[in-house]
Structure formats: C-alpha cells, structure tokens
C-alpha cells in the first residue's frame, strides 16, 4: 500500500509524548501513530466509502450460479 503525507496539528505536549512513545518503542512517530490507530477498536471494520460486492459466478458444468469466495 502506498503512503500519503498528512499534516496534523497537535499541542507541544502531545508532540513530545508522541516522540517519547516512538523512541521507547524503537519506531518513528508515523509508525507509532499507525500502530496505535490500527490497534484501536472501530464500530465498522469496512472502510468508509467502500462497498463489498458479491458477484455470482456461473458453474460452467451445471449452469448454477454460485457465490464467489
């Protein structure tokens, strides 16, 4: 997955705490933020704006539609 650049504004204390957390976990601030957000619980696991589509596949032998995996 490609990365994009995001600019965020945080208080000085928050920025220092992020740096401290990253240093203690031997990672970058970006990695620390990514790890924290991916470990957080969300209400809906499906990413906003995306839809899951199930396309029926036709079994060539019988002509019966079957759901794709």
Secondary structure, DSSP 8 states (H G I E B T S, - for coil): -----------HHHHHHHHHHHHHTTS-HHHHHHHHHHHS--S--S-TT------EEE-TTT--EEE--
